[in-house]
């Protein structure tokens, strides 16, 4: 970094994001492993990050997984290699692409379901023309007709029995039991 830029950054102060970017430059440019005390010396001189904020900026990078840290003995070591950032960006890109694909597929699925419902409604409109349905209706009608005629037989049998047993006339039996005058078998 040039001294003019360094002087201007000290004059106006760095934003948190600028500090993070410059801190990452330390790791990427050197490709080295540092202790906190090393970074506290390098960051103010080379990157214009105030010594008081070095630890905070470094911790935010560790928290975001951009800088790795490990304790060896009594010392904490920090490092970040360009390849890790590249892999992290690729992972993020893949994740975003997967989300976009999922959103597109969900939208397509919704459209296909609506189309299916429309087609099903269209089929239901013409269901009475379906030969299988027509045949089912004919069978059901035949069964219903047979059942109705069977009950008609039963009613005539009961009427006949009542006439013989009690001597009632047909018209009196029909009136008493609410049987219509035109009651007969179904053709």
Secondary structure as UniProt FT lines:
FT   HELIX           3..12
FT   HELIX           16..30
FT   STRAND          34..35
FT   HELIX           36..42
FT   HELIX           43..47
FT   HELIX           51..63
FT   TURN            64..65
FT   STRAND          68..72
FT   TURN            73..74
FT   STRAND          75..79
FT   HELIX           82..125
FT   HELIX           127..129
FT   HELIX           131..166
FT   HELIX           170..177
FT   TURN            181..182
//
